[in-house]
Amino acid sequence: MSTTQNDDTKEPDLQHSRHSSPSELVYLPLPLKCDYFKSALFYIRQYSKKADENTPENTGLFMKLDTQNLGILWLALFSVPDKGLVVRFIVDNQSICRDILDNLPELKAELKKAGYNEVVTSCLVQPNVRRCEDIDPAAANAEVIKSLIDWEV
């Protein structure tokens, strides 16, 4: 069972903000390093069938952080046309979600100061997330989902 808790703004429906035609999603690992989280993993989501679908609003950025105090923390960032930036935290338990929710107003204010007109933040409790597609609303409408970390070379 998962529980979504948003700040005071309703989170846009990310599934329906994408093109309605089914397509192929690819999750690409990004070769980024993070000084604070040595085991941090970064991924970008792209559509692979139609070039016109690879626009900024159809791209999602996913981060997996293994933190000392919060455990595994997933972050998903989406650009939604006419809605702005969506920042979604995914955590294992409700108490951590409450702690994050307490800090979301400050995060939202800082992102607005940085130039984002609209910012929607939320926290979702979803234990045992293993892959990006487990937390990506666009995955439900995809015909095929590929993750390069699942491929052997």
OpenMM code with the backbone's topology and positions (N, CA, C; nanometers):
from openmm import Vec3, app, unit

residues = "MET SER THR THR GLN ASN ASP ASP THR LYS GLU PRO ASP LEU GLN HIS SER ARG HIS SER SER PRO SER GLU LEU VAL TYR LEU PRO LEU PRO LEU LYS CYS ASP TYR PHE LYS SER ALA LEU PHE TYR ILE ARG GLN TYR SER LYS LYS ALA ASP GLU ASN THR PRO GLU ASN THR GLY LEU PHE MET LYS LEU ASP THR GLN ASN LEU GLY ILE LEU TRP LEU ALA LEU PHE SER VAL PRO ASP LYS GLY LEU VAL VAL ARG PHE ILE VAL ASP ASN GLN SER ILE CYS ARG ASP ILE LEU ASP ASN LEU PRO GLU LEU LYS ALA GLU LEU LYS LYS ALA GLY TYR ASN GLU VAL VAL THR SER CYS LEU VAL GLN PRO ASN VAL ARG ARG CYS GLU ASP ILE ASP PRO ALA ALA ALA ASN ALA GLU VAL ILE LYS SER LEU ILE ASP TRP GLU VAL".split()
positions = [
    Vec3(0.0845, -0.1177, 0.0000),
    Vec3(0.0000, 0.0000, 0.0000),
    Vec3(0.0887, 0.1236, 0.0000),
    Vec3(0.0530, 0.2188, -0.0784),
    Vec3(0.1308, 0.3414, -0.0828),
    Vec3(0.0422, 0.4596, -0.0493),
    Vec3(0.1043, 0.5584, 0.0087),
    Vec3(0.0321, 0.6781, 0.0493),
    Vec3(0.0999, 0.7979, -0.0128),
    Vec3(0.0236, 0.8796, -0.0796),
    Vec3(0.0789, 1.0017, -0.1367),
    Vec3(0.0370, 1.1175, -0.0495),
    Vec3(0.1315, 1.2042, -0.0197),
    Vec3(0.1006, 1.3256, 0.0533),
    Vec3(0.1660, 1.4403, -0.0213),
    Vec3(0.0874, 1.5367, -0.0583),
    Vec3(0.1372, 1.6521, -0.1326),
    Vec3(0.1417, 1.7723, -0.0418),
    Vec3(0.2126, 1.8750, -0.0880),
    Vec3(0.2021, 2.0014, -0.0179),
    Vec3(0.0663, 2.0608, -0.0547),
    Vec3(0.0477, 2.1889, -0.0380),
    Vec3(-0.0841, 2.2479, -0.0554),
    Vec3(-0.1305, 2.2565, -0.2003),
    Vec3(-0.0493, 2.2147, -0.2979),
    Vec3(-0.0858, 2.2204, -0.4380),
    Vec3(-0.1098, 2.0787, -0.4887),
    Vec3(-0.2175, 2.0608, -0.5659),
    Vec3(-0.2472, 1.9291, -0.6212),
    Vec3(-0.1433, 1.8935, -0.7256),
    Vec3(-0.0896, 1.7727, -0.7171),
    Vec3(0.0121, 1.7283, -0.8111),
    Vec3(-0.0521, 1.6978, -0.9453),
    Vec3(0.0074, 1.7452, -1.0558),
    Vec3(-0.0476, 1.7173, -1.1881),
    Vec3(-0.0472, 1.5688, -1.2177),
    Vec3(-0.1395, 1.5253, -1.3000),
    Vec3(-0.1453, 1.3866, -1.3426),
    Vec3(-0.0369, 1.3659, -1.4468),
    Vec3(0.0733, 1.3049, -1.4075),
    Vec3(0.1875, 1.2904, -1.4959),
    Vec3(0.1628, 1.1876, -1.6052),
    Vec3(0.0748, 1.0913, -1.5815),
    Vec3(0.0458, 0.9919, -1.6830),
    Vec3(-0.0234, 1.0561, -1.8020),
    Vec3(-0.1150, 1.1469, -1.7783),
    Vec3(-0.1921, 1.2049, -1.8857),
    Vec3(-0.1284, 1.3310, -1.9415),
    Vec3(-0.0206, 1.3780, -1.8835),
    Vec3(0.0469, 1.4949, -1.9382),
    Vec3(0.1405, 1.4543, -2.0519),
    Vec3(0.1626, 1.3268, -2.0692),
    Vec3(0.2459, 1.2747, -2.1775),
    Vec3(0.1586, 1.2499, -2.3001),
    Vec3(0.2236, 1.2199, -2.4109),
    Vec3(0.1497, 1.1824, -2.5309),
    Vec3(0.0665, 1.0586, -2.4995),
    Vec3(-0.0534, 1.0507, -2.5547),
    Vec3(-0.1422, 0.9407, -2.5230),
    Vec3(-0.1065, 0.8121, -2.5967),
    Vec3(-0.0279, 0.8208, -2.7041),
    Vec3(0.0073, 0.6999, -2.7759),
    Vec3(0.1098, 0.6202, -2.6968),
    Vec3(0.0896, 0.4885, -2.6891),
    Vec3(0.1864, 0.4053, -2.6173),
    Vec3(0.3214, 0.4109, -2.6871),
    Vec3(0.4270, 0.3963, -2.6122),
    Vec3(0.5590, 0.4034, -2.6713),
    Vec3(0.6554, 0.3202, -2.5896),
    Vec3(0.7810, 0.3382, -2.6202),
    Vec3(0.8863, 0.2637, -2.5533),
    Vec3(0.9646, 0.3593, -2.4638),
    Vec3(0.9758, 0.3255, -2.3391),
    Vec3(1.0534, 0.4057, -2.2446),
    Vec3(1.1903, 0.3433, -2.2259),
    Vec3(1.2896, 0.4283, -2.2162),
    Vec3(1.4248, 0.3815, -2.1874),
    Vec3(1.4759, 0.4612, -2.0682),
    Vec3(1.5278, 0.3907, -1.9687),
    Vec3(1.5895, 0.4548, -1.8527),
    Vec3(1.7407, 0.4428, -1.8687),
    Vec3(1.8048, 0.5575, -1.8854),
    Vec3(1.9486, 0.5615, -1.9088),
    Vec3(2.0216, 0.6013, -1.7814),
    Vec3(2.1169, 0.5207, -1.7366),
    Vec3(2.1963, 0.5631, -1.6220),
    Vec3(2.2883, 0.6772, -1.6631),
    Vec3(2.2997, 0.7756, -1.5777),
    Vec3(2.3861, 0.8904, -1.6048),
    Vec3(2.5172, 0.8736, -1.5284),
    Vec3(2.6282, 0.9032, -1.5917),
    Vec3(2.7585, 0.8855, -1.5258),
    Vec3(2.7927, 1.0054, -1.4369),
    Vec3(2.7109, 1.0278, -1.3366),
    Vec3(2.7323, 1.1394, -1.2453),
    Vec3(2.7822, 1.0885, -1.1105),
    Vec3(2.8601, 1.1701, -1.0455),
    Vec3(2.9107, 1.1392, -0.9111),
    Vec3(2.8588, 1.2427, -0.8139),
    Vec3(2.8408, 1.2022, -0.6907),
    Vec3(2.7942, 1.2926, -0.5863),
    Vec3(2.8885, 1.2786, -0.4664),
    Vec3(2.9486, 1.3882, -0.4254),
    Vec3(3.0437, 1.3838, -0.3141),
    Vec3(2.9787, 1.3416, -0.1829),
    Vec3(2.8538, 1.3795, -0.1621),
    Vec3(2.7875, 1.3525, -0.0345),
    Vec3(2.7293, 1.2120, -0.0265),
    Vec3(2.6903, 1.1563, -0.1405),
    Vec3(2.6313, 1.0222, -0.1443),
    Vec3(2.7099, 0.9399, -0.2460),
    Vec3(2.8093, 0.8677, -0.1974),
    Vec3(2.9005, 0.7939, -0.2850),
    Vec3(2.8286, 0.6885, -0.3691),
    Vec3(2.7188, 0.6323, -0.3182),
    Vec3(2.6478, 0.5283, -0.3932),
    Vec3(2.5259, 0.5825, -0.4683),
    Vec3(2.5190, 0.7138, -0.4860),
    Vec3(2.4053, 0.7744, -0.5560),
    Vec3(2.3992, 0.7252, -0.7004),
    Vec3(2.2762, 0.6993, -0.7462),
    Vec3(2.2526, 0.6582, -0.8845),
    Vec3(2.1603, 0.7590, -0.9507),
    Vec3(2.1894, 0.7918, -1.0755),
    Vec3(2.1119, 0.8903, -1.1501),
    Vec3(2.0651, 0.8283, -1.2819),
    Vec3(1.9401, 0.8540, -1.3181),
    Vec3(1.8831, 0.8005, -1.4411),
    Vec3(1.8022, 0.9095, -1.5109),
    Vec3(1.7942, 0.8990, -1.6418),
    Vec3(1.7066, 0.9872, -1.7181),
    Vec3(1.6121, 0.8990, -1.7988),
    Vec3(1.4881, 0.9413, -1.8074),
    Vec3(1.3893, 0.8679, -1.8851),
    Vec3(1.3728, 0.9372, -2.0191),
    Vec3(1.3745, 0.8561, -2.1250),
    Vec3(1.3494, 0.9082, -2.2587),
    Vec3(1.2587, 0.8116, -2.3329),
    Vec3(1.1838, 0.8666, -2.4280),
    Vec3(1.1039, 0.7843, -2.5183),
    Vec3(1.1918, 0.7491, -2.6362),
    Vec3(1.1891, 0.6238, -2.6801),
    Vec3(1.2827, 0.5838, -2.7848),
    Vec3(1.2195, 0.5678, -2.9223),
    Vec3(1.0870, 0.5660, -2.9365),
    Vec3(1.0276, 0.5420, -3.0678),
    Vec3(1.0131, 0.6671, -3.1517),
    Vec3(0.9637, 0.7744, -3.0963),
    Vec3(0.9344, 0.8939, -3.1749),
    Vec3(1.0246, 1.0087, -3.1323),
    Vec3(1.0928, 1.0673, -3.2285),
    Vec3(1.1831, 1.1787, -3.1971),
    Vec3(1.1080, 1.2964, -3.1388),
    Vec3(0.9813, 1.3176, -3.1817),
    Vec3(0.9071, 1.4330, -3.1319),
    Vec3(0.8640, 1.4166, -2.9870),
    Vec3(0.8769, 1.2944, -2.9337),
    Vec3(0.8426, 1.2747, -2.7925),
    Vec3(0.9591, 1.3065, -2.7007),
    Vec3(1.0796, 1.3185, -2.7535),
    Vec3(1.1962, 1.3480, -2.6712),
    Vec3(1.2093, 1.4987, -2.6511),
    Vec3(1.1124, 1.5536, -2.5859),
    Vec3(1.1114, 1.6947, -2.5519),
    Vec3(1.1333, 1.7059, -2.4024),
    Vec3(1.1724, 1.8217, -2.3533),
    Vec3(1.2003, 1.8344, -2.2102),
    Vec3(1.0829, 1.7922, -2.1211),
    Vec3(0.9598, 1.8180, -2.1661),
    Vec3(0.8475, 1.7820, -2.0795),
    Vec3(0.8219, 1.6316, -2.0745),
    Vec3(0.8867, 1.5554, -2.1630),
    Vec3(0.8714, 1.4109, -2.1606),
    Vec3(0.9926, 1.3414, -2.1002),
    Vec3(1.0786, 1.4181, -2.0406),
    Vec3(1.1976, 1.3634, -1.9789),
    Vec3(1.1832, 1.3694, -1.8276),
    Vec3(1.2190, 1.2617, -1.7636),
    Vec3(1.2177, 1.2591, -1.6181),
    Vec3(1.3575, 1.2279, -1.5684),
    Vec3(1.3930, 1.2857, -1.4562),
    Vec3(1.5214, 1.2588, -1.3935),
    Vec3(1.4945, 1.1872, -1.2622),
    Vec3(1.5638, 1.0774, -1.2389),
    Vec3(1.5462, 0.9971, -1.1188),
    Vec3(1.6789, 0.9865, -1.0455),
    Vec3(1.6739, 0.9980, -0.9145),
    Vec3(1.7930, 0.9837, -0.8315),
    Vec3(1.7632, 0.8853, -0.7187),
    Vec3(1.8556, 0.7978, -0.6942),
    Vec3(1.8449, 0.7040, -0.5826),
    Vec3(1.9599, 0.7339, -0.4879),
    Vec3(1.9248, 0.7718, -0.3654),
    Vec3(2.0248, 0.8052, -0.2646),
    Vec3(2.0133, 0.7080, -0.1486),
    Vec3(2.1255, 0.6563, -0.1050),
    Vec3(2.1294, 0.5701, 0.0132),
    Vec3(2.1818, 0.6568, 0.1272),
    Vec3(2.0896, 0.7076, 0.2091),
    Vec3(2.1270, 0.8036, 0.3132),
    Vec3(2.1446, 0.7344, 0.4471),
    Vec3(2.2216, 0.7961, 0.5335),
    Vec3(2.2465, 0.7391, 0.6652),
    Vec3(2.1237, 0.7496, 0.7553),
    Vec3(2.0533, 0.8615, 0.7509),
    Vec3(1.9405, 0.8824, 0.8427),
    Vec3(1.8041, 0.8512, 0.7834),
    Vec3(1.7902, 0.8620, 0.6519),
    Vec3(1.6597, 0.8422, 0.5891),
    Vec3(1.6474, 0.7099, 0.5150),
    Vec3(1.7538, 0.6344, 0.5093),
    Vec3(1.7508, 0.5099, 0.4340),
    Vec3(1.7554, 0.5383, 0.2846),
    Vec3(1.6940, 0.4504, 0.2053),
    Vec3(1.6893, 0.4699, 0.0609),
    Vec3(1.5876, 0.5783, 0.0299),
    Vec3(1.6314, 0.6780, -0.0452),
    Vec3(1.5474, 0.7908, -0.0826),
    Vec3(1.5525, 0.8045, -0.2346),
    Vec3(1.4358, 0.7974, -0.2981),
    Vec3(1.4252, 0.8205, -0.4418),
    Vec3(1.3724, 0.9611, -0.4631),
    Vec3(1.4249, 1.0279, -0.5637),
    Vec3(1.3774, 1.1599, -0.6048),
    Vec3(1.3435, 1.1512, -0.7526),
    Vec3(1.2278, 1.2037, -0.7899),
    Vec3(1.1882, 1.2090, -0.9300),
    Vec3(1.1571, 1.3541, -0.9643),
    Vec3(1.2140, 1.4023, -1.0730),
    Vec3(1.1925, 1.5395, -1.1190),
    Vec3(1.1315, 1.5345, -1.2587),
    Vec3(1.0225, 1.6079, -1.2765),
    Vec3(0.9537, 1.6120, -1.4051),
    Vec3(0.9234, 1.7556, -1.4417),
    Vec3(0.9372, 1.7866, -1.5689),
    Vec3(0.8924, 1.9138, -1.6218),
    Vec3(0.7575, 1.8880, -1.6881),
    Vec3(0.6535, 1.9594, -1.6462),
    Vec3(0.5196, 1.9384, -1.6992),
    Vec3(0.4752, 2.0659, -1.7692),
    Vec3(0.4354, 2.0549, -1.8979),
    Vec3(0.3944, 2.1752, -1.9715),
    Vec3(0.2847, 2.2511, -1.8975),
    Vec3(0.3005, 2.3804, -1.8881),
    Vec3(0.2041, 2.4705, -1.8232),
    Vec3(0.1855, 2.4429, -1.6742),
    Vec3(0.2634, 2.3532, -1.6174),
    Vec3(0.2527, 2.3230, -1.4746),
    Vec3(0.3826, 2.3512, -1.4002),
    Vec3(0.4943, 2.3542, -1.4702),
    Vec3(0.6222, 2.3811, -1.4070),
    Vec3(0.6976, 2.2559, -1.3696),
    Vec3(0.7619, 2.2604, -1.2562),
    Vec3(0.8472, 2.1523, -1.2082),
    Vec3(0.7740, 2.0698, -1.1034),
    Vec3(0.7836, 1.9392, -1.1169),
    Vec3(0.7282, 1.8474, -1.0175),
    Vec3(0.8450, 1.7757, -0.9513),
    Vec3(0.8498, 1.7817, -0.8189),
    Vec3(0.9533, 1.7149, -0.7400),
    Vec3(0.8832, 1.6145, -0.6505),
    Vec3(0.9154, 1.4882, -0.6689),
    Vec3(0.8501, 1.3825, -0.5917),
    Vec3(0.9552, 1.3026, -0.5148),
    Vec3(0.9356, 1.2902, -0.3855),
    Vec3(1.0205, 1.2072, -0.3001),
    Vec3(0.9495, 1.0747, -0.2765),
    Vec3(1.0240, 0.9655, -0.2811),
    Vec3(0.9681, 0.8335, -0.2525),
    Vec3(1.0538, 0.7718, -0.1428),
    Vec3(0.9872, 0.7330, -0.0338),
    Vec3(1.0578, 0.6813, 0.0835),
    Vec3(0.9934, 0.5508, 0.1289),
    Vec3(1.0609, 0.4832, 0.2241),
    Vec3(1.0150, 0.3534, 0.2728),
    Vec3(0.9098, 0.3593, 0.3824),
    Vec3(0.9075, 0.4675, 0.4606),
    Vec3(0.8125, 0.4668, 0.5719),
    Vec3(0.7514, 0.6044, 0.5983),
    Vec3(0.6421, 0.6018, 0.6698),
    Vec3(0.5613, 0.7205, 0.6934),
    Vec3(0.6330, 0.8262, 0.7775),
    Vec3(0.7109, 0.7856, 0.8770),
    Vec3(0.7765, 0.8859, 0.9618),
    Vec3(0.8784, 0.9681, 0.8833),
    Vec3(0.9491, 0.9049, 0.7922),
    Vec3(1.0431, 0.9781, 0.7069),
    Vec3(0.9662, 1.0701, 0.6130),
    Vec3(0.8541, 1.0233, 0.5622),
    Vec3(0.7701, 1.1055, 0.4751),
    Vec3(0.7248, 1.2316, 0.5490),
    Vec3(0.6843, 1.2183, 0.6733),
    Vec3(0.6434, 1.3352, 0.7529),
    Vec3(0.7584, 1.4341, 0.7684),
    Vec3(0.8789, 1.3827, 0.7932),
    Vec3(0.9952, 1.4707, 0.8056),
    Vec3(1.0204, 1.5475, 0.6758),
    Vec3(1.0086, 1.4787, 0.5637),
    Vec3(1.0289, 1.5452, 0.4347),
    Vec3(0.9192, 1.6473, 0.4101),
    Vec3(0.7942, 1.6112, 0.4401),
    Vec3(0.6822, 1.7035, 0.4204),
    Vec3(0.7013, 1.8328, 0.4993),
    Vec3(0.7612, 1.8225, 0.6164),
    Vec3(0.7882, 1.9424, 0.6972),
    Vec3(0.8824, 2.0399, 0.6260),
    Vec3(0.9683, 1.9865, 0.5381),
    Vec3(1.0677, 2.0692, 0.4695),
    Vec3(1.0291, 2.1088, 0.3272),
    Vec3(0.9181, 2.0581, 0.2768),
    Vec3(0.8796, 2.0873, 0.1395),
    Vec3(0.8459, 2.2342, 0.1140),
    Vec3(0.7814, 2.3063, 0.2069),
    Vec3(0.7564, 2.4480, 0.1790),
    Vec3(0.8847, 2.5281, 0.1545),
    Vec3(0.9890, 2.4989, 0.2308),
    Vec3(1.1172, 2.5679, 0.2116),
    Vec3(1.1792, 2.5309, 0.0772),
    Vec3(1.1739, 2.4020, 0.0397),
    Vec3(1.2263, 2.3582, -0.0892),
    Vec3(1.1508, 2.4269, -0.2033),
    Vec3(1.0208, 2.4302, -0.1921),
    Vec3(0.9379, 2.4937, -0.2952),
    Vec3(0.9734, 2.6422, -0.3094),
    Vec3(0.9903, 2.7110, -0.1998),
    Vec3(1.0263, 2.8530, -0.2031),
    Vec3(1.1628, 2.8739, -0.2683),
    Vec3(1.2591, 2.7887, -0.2358),
    Vec3(1.3932, 2.8003, -0.2945),
    Vec3(1.3910, 2.7736, -0.4446),
    Vec3(1.3115, 2.6772, -0.4880),
    Vec3(1.3024, 2.6485, -0.6314),
    Vec3(1.2345, 2.7632, -0.7062),
    Vec3(1.1374, 2.8266, -0.6427),
    Vec3(1.0738, 2.9429, -0.7055),
    Vec3(1.1728, 3.0590, -0.7151),
    Vec3(1.2541, 3.0758, -0.6114),
    Vec3(1.3586, 3.1795, -0.6165),
    Vec3(1.4581, 3.1514, -0.7286),
    Vec3(1.4806, 3.0229, -0.7564),
    Vec3(1.5756, 2.9835, -0.8609),
    Vec3(1.5190, 3.0031, -1.0009),
    Vec3(1.3904, 3.0398, -1.0112),
    Vec3(1.3350, 3.0717, -1.1419),
    Vec3(1.2208, 2.9851, -1.1905),
    Vec3(1.1821, 2.8845, -1.1160),
    Vec3(1.0682, 2.8019, -1.1561),
    Vec3(0.9396, 2.8721, -1.1141),
    Vec3(0.8522, 2.9010, -1.2112),
    Vec3(0.7276, 2.9713, -1.1805),
    Vec3(0.6327, 2.8863, -1.0978),
    Vec3(0.6167, 2.7622, -1.1371),
    Vec3(0.5294, 2.6702, -1.0654),
    Vec3(0.6120, 2.5529, -1.0157),
    Vec3(0.5934, 2.5168, -0.8911),
    Vec3(0.6637, 2.4024, -0.8332),
    Vec3(0.5621, 2.3217, -0.7531),
    Vec3(0.5570, 2.1936, -0.7808),
    Vec3(0.4707, 2.1029, -0.7061),
    Vec3(0.5614, 2.0006, -0.6400),
    Vec3(0.5453, 1.9829, -0.5100),
    Vec3(0.6273, 1.8876, -0.4360),
    Vec3(0.5365, 1.7861, -0.3688),
    Vec3(0.5875, 1.6657, -0.3544),
    Vec3(0.5104, 1.5623, -0.2866),
    Vec3(0.6043, 1.4578, -0.2290),
    Vec3(0.5486, 1.3766, -0.1407),
    Vec3(0.6223, 1.2641, -0.0843),
    Vec3(0.5304, 1.1426, -0.0885),
    Vec3(0.5847, 1.0318, -0.1306),
    Vec3(0.5103, 0.9076, -0.1455),
    Vec3(0.5784, 0.7997, -0.0623),
    Vec3(0.4993, 0.7267, 0.0152),
    Vec3(0.5523, 0.6122, 0.0888),
    Vec3(0.5317, 0.4895, 0.0014),
    Vec3(0.6416, 0.4291, -0.0403),
    Vec3(0.6359, 0.3104, -0.1254),
    Vec3(0.7583, 0.2240, -0.0951),
    Vec3(0.7418, 0.1259, -0.0077),
    Vec3(0.8564, 0.0410, 0.0287),
    Vec3(0.9057, -0.0447, -0.0884),
    Vec3(1.0306, -0.0811, -0.0831),
    Vec3(1.0929, -0.1771, -0.1754),
    Vec3(1.0949, -0.1328, -0.3215),
    Vec3(1.1159, -0.0073, -0.3474),
    Vec3(1.1311, 0.0390, -0.4848),
    Vec3(1.2674, -0.0093, -0.5341),
    Vec3(1.2679, -0.0735, -0.6486),
    Vec3(1.3926, -0.1284, -0.7016),
    Vec3(1.4383, -0.0595, -0.8312),
    Vec3(1.3405, -0.0108, -0.9104),
    Vec3(1.3736, 0.0439, -1.0418),
    Vec3(1.2970, 0.1736, -1.0642),
    Vec3(1.3426, 0.2511, -1.1601),
    Vec3(1.2748, 0.3773, -1.1938),
    Vec3(1.1303, 0.3542, -1.2335),
    Vec3(1.1044, 0.2495, -1.3112),
    Vec3(0.9683, 0.2265, -1.3579),
    Vec3(0.8714, 0.1952, -1.2444),
    Vec3(0.9227, 0.1578, -1.1274),
    Vec3(0.8360, 0.1353, -1.0111),
    Vec3(0.7731, 0.2649, -0.9616),
    Vec3(0.8362, 0.3776, -0.9912),
    Vec3(0.7879, 0.5064, -0.9398),
    Vec3(0.7531, 0.6057, -1.0492),
    Vec3(0.7634, 0.5643, -1.1752),
    Vec3(0.7387, 0.6548, -1.2871),
    Vec3(0.5965, 0.6383, -1.3383),
    Vec3(0.5122, 0.7407, -1.3265),
    Vec3(0.3747, 0.7307, -1.3749),
    Vec3(0.3657, 0.7016, -1.5249),
    Vec3(0.4637, 0.7426, -1.6034),
    Vec3(0.4604, 0.7190, -1.7477),
    Vec3(0.4782, 0.5714, -1.7818),
    Vec3(0.5348, 0.4933, -1.6926),
    Vec3(0.5594, 0.3513, -1.7194),
    Vec3(0.4295, 0.2729, -1.7376),
    Vec3(0.3214, 0.3173, -1.6756),
    Vec3(0.1941, 0.2462, -1.6858),
    Vec3(0.1401, 0.2460, -1.8285),
    Vec3(0.1724, 0.3469, -1.9089),
    Vec3(0.1219, 0.3572, -2.0457),
    Vec3(0.2212, 0.3110, -2.1515),
    Vec3(0.3371, 0.2667, -2.1107),
    Vec3(0.4409, 0.2288, -2.2071),
    Vec3(0.4187, 0.0862, -2.2574),
    Vec3(0.4427, 0.0662, -2.3878),
    Vec3(0.4371, -0.0683, -2.4443),
    Vec3(0.5574, -0.1504, -2.3999),
    Vec3(0.6744, -0.0860, -2.4020),
    Vec3(0.7994, -0.1535, -2.3697),
    Vec3(0.8781, -0.0636, -2.2756),
    Vec3(0.9388, -0.1245, -2.1747),
    Vec3(1.0242, -0.0501, -2.0822),
    Vec3(1.1611, -0.1154, -2.0845),
    Vec3(1.2632, -0.0341, -2.1090),
    Vec3(1.4007, -0.0842, -2.1103),
    Vec3(1.4832, -0.0036, -2.0137),
    Vec3(1.5693, -0.0715, -1.9456),
    Vec3(1.6642, -0.0043, -1.8587),
    Vec3(1.8023, -0.0553, -1.8965),
    Vec3(1.8914, 0.0361, -1.9308),
    Vec3(2.0250, -0.0070, -1.9739),
    Vec3(2.1016, -0.0777, -1.8639),
    Vec3(2.0614, -0.0586, -1.7393),
    Vec3(2.1322, -0.1304, -1.6333),
    Vec3(2.0957, -0.2773, -1.6331),
    Vec3(1.9901, -0.3173, -1.7046),
    Vec3(1.9503, -0.4571, -1.7140),
    Vec3(2.0171, -0.5281, -1.8315),
    Vec3(2.0889, -0.4561, -1.9149),
    Vec3(2.1492, -0.5153, -2.0339),
    Vec3(2.2903, -0.5622, -2.0035),
    Vec3(2.3268, -0.6748, -2.0620),
    Vec3(2.4642, -0.7230, -2.0506),
    Vec3(2.5392, -0.6878, -2.1776),
    Vec3(2.6633, -0.6464, -2.1620),
    Vec3(2.7443, -0.6060, -2.2775),
    Vec3(2.8516, -0.7104, -2.3004),
] * unit.nanometer
topology = app.Topology()
chain = topology.addChain("A")
for resn in residues:
    res = topology.addResidue(resn, chain)
    for name in ("N", "CA", "C"):
        topology.addAtom(name, app.Element.getBySymbol(name[0]), res)
